[in-house]
């Protein structure tokens, strides 16, 4: 698939077309990637990134462990990127991990793909004249999700805690839940203003607080609808038949 480039501000761009949405920060410290996409897209990602600048790739941040965000880790590391991620991303990439909903076992990748710069709660990086604030949500889409805030540019990459215009996939097998995803979305709204550019993990890669708020409202409404059906003692089949997502 082609890679579409969305130039944002503060030397930050979004790359769309390889798994999750990728952010790239350019500058004298080298290119900084947020998420790695899928390895099959390597040549197209390189072509897109090199059209932004000829700086070497020096840093990669994974928003979480899923393959559509971390499959490209090994080749980006080979290009020179140090990989930063939450401790649970490191944990999942170091061992075989099953995603129940996909009925698939992900085998551990080569060690080159495993993050070496690991943190638990928060971390701040100073690169290319920008302050990058990394924060762990707690269990949300998975147990490894982080946000990346480009402070000066006022750009917030929220990974798969936000799927813009589409229903989310929530990986309960590695710690995710709809209540955790709602909590993460509330944190994203608290961190954003009307001027903030929000980069979701999937869907249209350039979003804003208003669209993020609509996404939160959708999650809350469907959660409440399903909770009500469960309290009434409905079976799964009866809950589906009641169409609790029909408004969306």
C-alpha positions as a printed NumPy array, in Angstrom:
array([[  0.   ,   0.   ,   0.   ],
       [  1.188,   3.555,  -0.603],
       [  2.194,   5.635,   2.399],
       [  0.358,   8.95 ,   2.657],
       [  2.215,  11.826,   4.335],
       [  0.358,  14.368,   6.476],
       [  2.61 ,  17.293,   7.398],
       [  1.468,  18.698,  10.726],
       [  3.568,  21.306,  12.565],
       [  6.811,  21.613,  14.528],
       [  8.606,  19.226,  12.105],
       [  6.104,  16.482,  12.96 ],
       [  4.354,  14.482,  10.234],
       [  1.987,  11.522,  10.251],
       [  2.489,   8.543,   7.924],
       [ -0.651,   6.608,   7.013],
       [ -0.829,   3.227,   5.334],
       [  1.235,   0.67 ,   7.264],
       [ -0.633,  -0.764,  10.218],
       [ -1.126,   1.915,  12.86 ],
       [ -0.59 ,   5.605,  12.169],
       [  3.089,   6.584,  12.49 ],
       [  4.418,   9.972,  13.628],
       [  7.841,  11.214,  12.502],
       [  9.779,  14.101,  14.074],
       [ 12.719,  15.379,  12.02 ],
       [ 15.736,  17.42 ,  13.09 ],
       [ 19.447,  17.488,  13.854],
       [ 19.162,  14.679,  16.432],
       [ 17.848,  12.374,  13.702],
       [ 14.402,  11.162,  12.8  ],
       [ 12.192,  10.041,  15.693],
       [  9.445,   7.52 ,  14.88 ],
       [  6.37 ,   6.904,  17.   ],
       [  5.368,   3.365,  16.028],
       [  6.952,   1.199,  13.372],
       [  4.171,  -0.129,  11.159],
       [  4.481,  -3.461,   9.35 ],
       [  7.819,  -4.718,   7.991],
       [  6.401,  -5.363,   4.501],
       [  6.064,  -1.564,   4.14 ],
       [  9.749,  -0.914,   4.912],
       [ 10.738,   0.515,   1.517],
       [  7.656,   2.715,   1.252],
       [  8.068,   3.99 ,   4.82 ],
       [ 11.733,   4.812,   4.132],
       [ 10.79 ,   6.593,   0.921],
       [  8.174,   8.684,   2.725],
       [ 10.452,   9.449,   5.685],
       [ 13.374,  10.403,   3.441],
       [ 11.136,  12.832,   1.563],
       [ 10.722,  14.685,   4.881],
       [ 14.473,  14.878,   5.581],
       [ 17.709,  12.982,   4.995],
       [ 18.439,  12.806,   8.72 ],
       [ 19.286,   9.297,   9.975],
       [ 16.691,   7.378,  11.998],
       [ 17.825,   7.485,  15.621],
       [ 14.825,   6.841,  17.845],
       [ 11.646,   4.742,  17.836],
       [  8.856,   4.86 ,  20.416],
       [  6.275,   2.049,  20.533],
       [  2.825,   3.085,  21.772],
       [  2.135,  -0.6  ,  22.616],
       [  3.203,  -4.12 ,  21.679],
       [  0.787,  -5.11 ,  18.861],
       [  2.355,  -6.218,  15.566],
       [  0.809,  -3.442,  13.461],
       [  2.72 ,  -0.94 ,  15.61 ],
       [  5.892,  -2.883,  16.441],
       [  6.468,  -5.317,  13.556],
       [  8.911,  -2.84 ,  11.975],
       [ 11.037,  -2.578,  15.142],
       [ 13.86 ,  -4.791,  13.87 ],
       [ 14.511,  -2.941,  10.618],
       [ 14.225,   0.454,  12.296],
       [ 16.736,  -0.722,  14.893],
       [ 18.998,  -1.829,  12.031],
       [ 18.706,   1.698,  10.631],
       [ 20.002,   2.999,  13.977],
       [ 16.919,   3.548,  16.103],
       [ 17.016,   3.059,  19.862],
       [ 13.63 ,   1.646,  20.871],
       [ 11.702,   3.146,  23.804],
       [  8.511,   1.596,  25.202],
       [  6.594,   0.711,  28.325],
       [  7.807,  -2.223,  30.423],
       [  4.779,  -4.311,  29.375],
       [  5.629,  -3.86 ,  25.686],
       [  9.072,  -5.24 ,  26.515],
       [  7.425,  -8.119,  28.415],
       [  5.096,  -9.099,  25.561],
       [  7.842,  -8.906,  22.924],
       [ 10.141, -11.074,  25.028],
       [  7.765, -14.047,  25.129],
       [  5.071, -15.786,  23.106],
       [  1.791, -13.92 ,  23.579],
       [ -1.665, -15.097,  22.551],
       [ -4.36 , -12.653,  21.468],
       [ -7.561, -14.561,  22.228],
       [ -9.832, -12.576,  19.929],
       [ -7.581, -13.313,  16.934],
       [ -6.915, -16.89 ,  18.159],
       [ -3.271, -16.294,  17.305],
       [ -0.007, -16.834,  19.136],
       [  2.619, -14.178,  18.462],
       [  6.118, -15.584,  18.801],
       [  8.852, -13.369,  20.278],
       [ 10.738, -11.407,  17.599],
       [ 14.506, -11.143,  17.267],
       [ 16.156,  -9.325,  20.161],
       [ 16.851,  -6.377,  17.838],
       [ 13.091,  -5.708,  17.845],
       [ 12.79 ,  -5.594,  21.634],
       [ 12.83 ,  -2.147,  23.312],
       [ 15.977,  -1.423,  25.317],
       [ 14.885,   1.913,  26.812],
       [ 12.023,   0.866,  29.075],
       [  9.948,   2.811,  31.619],
       [  7.01 ,   2.181,  33.962],
       [  4.982,   5.369,  34.398],
       [  6.378,   8.454,  32.649],
       [  9.427,   9.45 ,  30.646],
       [ 10.578,  12.703,  29.009],
       [ 12.806,  12.847,  25.927],
       [ 14.426,  16.028,  24.575],
       [ 15.051,  15.618,  20.851],
       [ 15.232,  17.966,  17.87 ],
       [ 14.362,  20.948,  20.046],
       [ 11.161,  19.215,  21.119],
       [  9.993,  17.877,  24.463],
       [  8.379,  14.455,  24.125],
       [  6.342,  13.435,  27.168],
       [  5.579,   9.713,  27.369],
       [  2.854,   8.529,  29.765],
       [  1.497,   5.065,  30.557],
       [ -2.291,   4.927,  30.769],
       [ -2.607,   1.815,  32.87 ],
       [ -4.653,  -1.002,  31.289],
       [ -6.594,   0.435,  28.323],
       [ -6.49 ,  -1.066,  24.8  ],
       [ -3.776,  -3.386,  26.214],
       [ -1.738,  -3.194,  29.432],
       [  1.143,  -1.52 ,  27.553],
       [ -0.387,   1.628,  26.003],
       [  1.357,   4.988,  26.233],
       [  0.684,   8.461,  24.87 ],
       [  3.369,  10.634,  23.271],
       [  2.921,  14.388,  23.626],
       [  5.007,  16.679,  21.404],
       [  4.743,  19.576,  23.84 ],
       [  5.9  ,  22.567,  21.779],
       [  3.985,  21.51 ,  18.652],
       [  0.893,  20.606,  20.727],
       [  0.512,  17.229,  19.022],
       [ -0.711,  14.193,  20.965],
       [ -0.204,  10.64 ,  19.63 ],
       [ -2.549,   8.398,  21.591],
       [ -1.977,   5.041,  19.891],
       [ -4.834,   2.556,  19.922],
       [ -6.683,   4.17 ,  22.803],
       [ -8.426,   6.097,  19.958],
       [ -9.747,   4.71 ,  16.657],
       [-10.942,   7.676,  14.621],
       [-14.314,   7.05 ,  12.974],
       [-14.295,   3.272,  13.542],
       [-15.021,   0.887,  16.392],
       [-11.946,  -0.047,  18.416],
       [-10.394,  -3.438,  18.912],
       [ -9.788,  -3.939,  22.633],
       [ -7.342,  -6.707,  23.524],
       [ -8.718,  -8.127,  26.773],
       [ -6.244, -11.018,  26.579],
       [ -3.346,  -8.66 ,  27.331],
       [ -5.057,  -6.414,  29.851],
       [ -7.422,  -4.274,  27.809],
       [-11.032,  -3.437,  28.679],
       [-13.7  ,  -0.996,  27.577],
       [-13.652,   0.671,  31.004],
       [ -9.875,   1.084,  30.744],
       [-10.238,   2.466,  27.219],
       [-12.831,   4.993,  28.43 ],
       [-10.472,   6.028,  31.25 ],
       [ -7.644,   6.479,  28.732],
       [ -9.886,   8.566,  26.485],
       [-10.736,  10.79 ,  29.443],
       [ -6.993,  11.252,  30.04 ],
       [ -6.528,  12.161,  26.371],
       [ -9.31 ,  14.748,  26.563],
       [ -7.736,  16.238,  29.691],
       [ -4.401,  16.549,  27.864],
       [ -5.867,  18.172,  24.734],
       [ -7.17 ,  21.653,  23.928],
       [ -9.081,  22.943,  20.899],
       [ -5.71 ,  23.611,  19.246],
       [ -4.205,  20.154,  19.879],
       [ -3.667,  17.859,  16.9  ],
       [ -4.577,  14.332,  18.009],
       [ -3.063,  11.357,  16.159],
       [ -5.154,   8.188,  16.654],
       [ -3.794,   4.679,  16.292],
       [ -6.201,   3.913,  13.436],
       [ -8.598,   5.806,  11.212],
       [ -8.01 ,   9.27 ,   9.746],
       [ -4.593,  10.197,  11.223],
       [ -5.209,  13.912,  11.827],
       [ -7.859,  14.479,  14.47 ],
       [ -8.812,  16.896,  17.237],
       [-10.409,  17.163,  20.642],
       [-13.952,  17.458,  19.28 ],
       [-13.713,  14.169,  17.365],
       [-12.009,  12.54 ,  20.338],
       [-14.885,  13.671,  22.558],
       [-17.408,  12.072,  20.173],
       [-15.418,   8.836,  20.332],
       [-15.542,   8.937,  24.144],
       [-19.296,   9.51 ,  24.07 ],
       [-19.73 ,   6.495,  21.753],
       [-17.743,   4.232,  24.084],
       [-19.664,   5.385,  27.159],
       [-23.083,   5.024,  25.49 ],
       [-22.418,   1.508,  24.186],
       [-20.872,   0.435,  27.495],
       [-23.969,   1.701,  29.337],
       [-26.337,   0.002,  26.873],
       [-24.599,  -3.365,  27.21 ],
       [-24.315,  -3.044,  31.006],
       [-28.078,  -2.463,  31.192],
       [-28.759,  -5.573,  29.101],
       [-26.447,  -7.638,  31.312],
       [-28.204,  -6.371,  34.439],
       [-31.495,  -7.516,  32.914],
       [-30.04 , -11.02 ,  32.645],
       [-29.957, -11.072,  28.839],
       [-27.835, -13.71 ,  27.105],
       [-25.087, -12.697,  24.669],
       [-27.404, -13.528,  21.755],
       [-30.245, -11.468,  23.248],
       [-27.896,  -8.536,  23.886],
       [-26.725,  -8.62 ,  20.259],
       [-30.325,  -8.794,  19.025],
       [-31.122,  -5.659,  21.059],
       [-28.641,  -3.747,  18.844],
       [-26.899,  -1.731,  21.602],
       [-24.631,  -0.07 ,  19.003],
       [-27.399,   0.917,  16.566],
       [-27.082,   4.673,  17.214],
       [-23.498,   4.535,  15.94 ]])
